[in-house]
Amino acid sequence: MAFSIVPTRTEHRELIARTIEKVEDMIMAALEVGIPWDFHMFPEFLE
């Protein structure tokens, strides 16, 4: 099973980040700083 941050609606960002935190054993603060969250769909993410 794979998880991705794309696409993500604004209201689901925290849920996605917490899922990655648990599944990938990442620190939530690092995700908040490391992911710009300025995208909604895959083409925007690639830009």
N, CA, C and O atoms as a MOPAC input file, in Angstrom:
PM7 MOZYME 1SCF
protein

 N      0.84400 1    -1.17300 1     0.00000 1
 C      0.00000 1     0.00000 1     0.00000 1
 C      0.89000 1     1.23800 1     0.00000 1
 O      1.92600 1     1.27300 1     0.66500 1
 N      0.47600 1     2.24700 1    -0.75000 1
 C      1.24600 1     3.48400 1    -0.84200 1
 C      0.39800 1     4.66300 1    -0.38000 1
 O     -0.82600 1     4.66200 1    -0.51000 1
 N      1.06800 1     5.65000 1     0.15300 1
 C      0.41900 1     6.88200 1     0.57000 1
 C      1.04600 1     8.03100 1    -0.19700 1
 O      2.22600 1     7.98200 1    -0.54200 1
 N      0.27000 1     9.05000 1    -0.46100 1
 C      0.77200 1    10.20800 1    -1.18500 1
 C      0.14200 1    11.47600 1    -0.61600 1
 O     -0.94700 1    11.44900 1    -0.04300 1
 N      0.84700 1    12.56700 1    -0.78600 1
 C      0.30600 1    13.85200 1    -0.35400 1
 C     -0.46500 1    14.54000 1    -1.47500 1
 O     -1.01500 1    15.62400 1    -1.28200 1
 N     -0.50200 1    13.91000 1    -2.64400 1
 C     -1.17900 1    14.49200 1    -3.80300 1
 C     -2.25900 1    13.55100 1    -4.28600 1
 O     -1.98400 1    12.35400 1    -4.36000 1
 N     -3.44000 1    13.97600 1    -4.61500 1
 C     -3.97700 1    15.31300 1    -4.34500 1
 C     -4.45700 1    15.41300 1    -2.89900 1
 O     -4.81300 1    14.40900 1    -2.28400 1
 N     -4.46200 1    16.59400 1    -2.38200 1
 C     -4.91400 1    16.81800 1    -1.00800 1
 C     -5.74200 1    18.08900 1    -0.92700 1
 O     -5.28000 1    19.16900 1    -1.29300 1
 N     -6.94400 1    17.95300 1    -0.45500 1
 C     -7.76500 1    19.14100 1    -0.19000 1
 C     -7.24600 1    19.81400 1     1.06900 1
 O     -6.67800 1    19.16500 1     1.94800 1
 N     -7.44700 1    21.10600 1     1.14500 1
 C     -6.97900 1    21.87800 1     2.29600 1
 C     -7.45900 1    21.27400 1     3.61200 1
 O     -6.69100 1    21.18400 1     4.56900 1
 N     -8.71300 1    20.86200 1     3.66300 1
 C     -9.27500 1    20.31800 1     4.90500 1
 C     -8.72300 1    18.94000 1     5.26800 1
 O     -8.96400 1    18.45600 1     6.37400 1
 N     -7.99100 1    18.30700 1     4.36300 1
 C     -7.43500 1    16.97100 1     4.63200 1
 C     -5.93100 1    16.97200 1     4.89600 1
 O     -5.34900 1    15.91800 1     5.15200 1
 N     -5.31500 1    18.11300 1     4.84000 1
 C     -3.84900 1    18.17700 1     4.99100 1
 C     -3.36100 1    17.60400 1     6.31100 1
 O     -2.40500 1    16.82800 1     6.33400 1
 N     -3.99300 1    17.96800 1     7.38800 1
 C     -3.55200 1    17.46500 1     8.68800 1
 C     -3.70600 1    15.94400 1     8.76900 1
 O     -2.82500 1    15.26000 1     9.28900 1
 N     -4.79900 1    15.42500 1     8.26600 1
 C     -5.01300 1    13.97600 1     8.25500 1
 C     -3.93300 1    13.26900 1     7.43700 1
 O     -3.38500 1    12.25800 1     7.87800 1
 N     -3.62700 1    13.78900 1     6.26200 1
 C     -2.58500 1    13.20200 1     5.42700 1
 C     -1.23700 1    13.26100 1     6.13900 1
 O     -0.50600 1    12.27100 1     6.16300 1
 N     -0.90600 1    14.40300 1     6.71600 1
 C      0.37000 1    14.55100 1     7.42300 1
 C      0.45100 1    13.59100 1     8.61100 1
 O      1.49800 1    12.98500 1     8.83800 1
 N     -0.62400 1    13.44400 1     9.36300 1
 C     -0.60800 1    12.52300 1    10.50700 1
 C     -0.50400 1    11.06700 1    10.04900 1
 O      0.12400 1    10.24900 1    10.72100 1
 N     -1.11300 1    10.74700 1     8.91400 1
 C     -0.99600 1     9.39400 1     8.36200 1
 C      0.44900 1     9.11200 1     7.97600 1
 O      0.97900 1     8.04700 1     8.29300 1
 N      1.08900 1    10.05900 1     7.29400 1
 C      2.49200 1     9.88900 1     6.91200 1
 C      3.36200 1     9.80300 1     8.15800 1
 O      4.31000 1     9.01900 1     8.20800 1
 N      3.04100 1    10.60600 1     9.15700 1
 C      3.79100 1    10.57500 1    10.42000 1
 C      3.77500 1     9.16600 1    11.00800 1
 O      4.80800 1     8.67100 1    11.45900 1
 N      2.64100 1     8.53600 1    11.00600 1
 C      2.52000 1     7.19700 1    11.59600 1
 C      3.11300 1     6.11300 1    10.69900 1
 O      3.89400 1     5.28100 1    11.16100 1
 N      2.74400 1     6.12300 1     9.41900 1
 C      3.15000 1     5.05500 1     8.50300 1
 C      4.63800 1     5.11800 1     8.18400 1
 O      5.31500 1     4.09100 1     8.14800 1
 N      5.14300 1     6.32100 1     7.95300 1
 C      6.54300 1     6.49200 1     7.55500 1
 C      7.45500 1     6.82700 1     8.73400 1
 O      8.66100 1     6.99800 1     8.56100 1
 N      6.87600 1     6.92100 1     9.93500 1
 C      7.63700 1     7.23800 1    11.14600 1
 C      8.39600 1     8.56500 1    11.00800 1
 O      9.57000 1     8.67300 1    11.36200 1
 N      7.68800 1     9.56500 1    10.48300 1
 C      8.27200 1    10.88600 1    10.32200 1
 C      7.76900 1    11.80800 1    11.43000 1
 O      6.74100 1    11.54600 1    12.05400 1
 N      8.49300 1    12.86400 1    11.65800 1
 C      8.13400 1    13.83400 1    12.68600 1
 C      7.18600 1    14.87100 1    12.08200 1
 O      7.47300 1    15.43600 1    11.02600 1
 N      6.07200 1    15.11800 1    12.74200 1
 C      5.05000 1    16.03700 1    12.25100 1
 C      5.63600 1    17.42100 1    11.97900 1
 O      5.30200 1    18.03200 1    10.96400 1
 N      6.48800 1    17.92400 1    12.84500 1
 C      7.08600 1    19.24700 1    12.65200 1
 C      7.90100 1    19.29300 1    11.37000 1
 O      7.90100 1    20.31400 1    10.68100 1
 N      8.59400 1    18.21600 1    11.03500 1
 C      9.36700 1    18.15900 1     9.79300 1
 C      8.45000 1    18.18000 1     8.58000 1
 O      8.76600 1    18.81300 1     7.57300 1
 N      7.32000 1    17.49400 1     8.66700 1
 C      6.35800 1    17.50300 1     7.57100 1
 C      5.76600 1    18.89600 1     7.37600 1
 O      5.57800 1    19.34200 1     6.24400 1
 N      5.47400 1    19.57900 1     8.47400 1
 C      4.89500 1    20.91900 1     8.38900 1
 C      5.86900 1    21.89600 1     7.73600 1
 O      5.45500 1    22.76700 1     6.97200 1
 N      7.15100 1    21.75700 1     8.03000 1
 C      8.16700 1    22.64100 1     7.46200 1
 C      8.54800 1    22.20300 1     6.04200 1
 O      8.78100 1    23.04200 1     5.17200 1
 N      8.60800 1    20.90000 1     5.81500 1
 C      9.12000 1    20.37700 1     4.55600 1
 C      8.13300 1    20.30200 1     3.41200 1
 O      8.54600 1    20.19400 1     2.25800 1
 N      6.85000 1    20.35400 1     3.69200 1
 C      5.84300 1    20.27500 1     2.63500 1
 C      5.21200 1    21.65700 1     2.48400 1
 O      4.63300 1    22.17600 1     3.43800 1
 N      5.31800 1    22.26500 1     1.28600 1
 C      4.78600 1    23.61500 1     1.11900 1
 C      3.25200 1    23.69700 1     1.13000 1
 O      2.70000 1    24.75500 1     1.43300 1
 N      2.56600 1    22.61100 1     0.80900 1
 C      1.10100 1    22.54700 1     0.80900 1
 C      0.44700 1    23.65300 1    -0.03100 1
 O     -0.65400 1    24.10100 1     0.28900 1
 N      1.11300 1    24.09200 1    -1.09300 1
 C      0.53000 1    25.11600 1    -1.95700 1
 C     -0.02600 1    24.51800 1    -3.25200 1
 O     -0.01900 1    25.16800 1    -4.29800 1
 N     -0.49600 1    23.30200 1    -3.17300 1
 C     -1.02600 1    22.59300 1    -4.33000 1
 C     -2.31000 1    21.88200 1    -3.94800 1
 O     -2.57200 1    21.63800 1    -2.77000 1
 N     -3.10800 1    21.55200 1    -4.95300 1
 C     -4.30900 1    20.75200 1    -4.73200 1
 C     -4.32700 1    19.52600 1    -5.63300 1
 O     -4.84400 1    18.47400 1    -5.25600 1
 N     -3.75600 1    19.66900 1    -6.82800 1
 C     -3.75300 1    18.56900 1    -7.78700 1
 C     -2.31800 1    18.25700 1    -8.20600 1
 O     -1.40300 1    19.04100 1    -7.95400 1
 N     -2.13400 1    17.11300 1    -8.84300 1
 C     -0.80100 1    16.63700 1    -9.19500 1
 C     -0.00300 1    17.61400 1   -10.07000 1
 O      1.17500 1    17.83000 1    -9.78200 1
 N     -0.57600 1    18.21600 1   -11.12000 1
 C      0.20600 1    19.16300 1   -11.92200 1
 C      0.75100 1    20.33100 1   -11.09400 1
 O      1.87800 1    20.77400 1   -11.31700 1
 N     -0.03100 1    20.82300 1   -10.15500 1
 C      0.43400 1    21.90200 1    -9.27400 1
 C      1.58500 1    21.42300 1    -8.40100 1
 O      2.54100 1    22.16400 1    -8.17100 1
 N      1.50100 1    20.20200 1    -7.91800 1
 C      2.55100 1    19.61400 1    -7.09500 1
 C      3.85700 1    19.53900 1    -7.87300 1
 O      4.92100 1    19.83200 1    -7.32700 1
 N      3.78600 1    19.14800 1    -9.15100 1
 C      4.98800 1    19.02100 1    -9.97900 1
 C      5.65800 1    20.36400 1   -10.25400 1
 O      6.87300 1    20.43400 1   -10.43500 1
 N      4.86200 1    21.42200 1   -10.28500 1
 C      5.42600 1    22.75600 1   -10.52400 1
 C      6.28300 1    23.18000 1    -9.35200 1
 O      6.84600 1    24.27500 1    -9.36300 1

